[in-house]
Amino acid sequence: MSTVKPKHIGRNISRIRELRDMKQEALAIAIGTNQQSISIIEGSESVDEEKLNKIALALGVTPEAIKNFSEDAVFNIIGNTYNDDSSSIKNYNCTFNPLDKLLEAIEKNEKLYERLIQIEREKASYLEKLLDKK
């Protein structure tokens, strides 16, 4: 019979902190303690609720996210809440209406088809004149 292993809250905090690319010193400053305390917390299986709430706030996640840590859940949370303006990749909003561009393309195609039909009519008329001369 296997027993369910309790969640290691300190390890979860450490992993989330690493995913946030945050050093222990930065987390310590954010919650008003020192780096050694963060190291001790990350080595602990449990953390008191008050500290957990402060740490969660500093990491930008909920205390529940730390308690119920899973790689997928944290990537989802970070992907939806993390804003790093130093990145060279920016997601600018679309500055035009795609439907307008589609309508423009359709109108251009219609003009091209009309021009092709006109050319074919001219060609047919020219060939008829050639045949009438013979």
Disulfide bonds with the S-S distance in Angstrom:
none
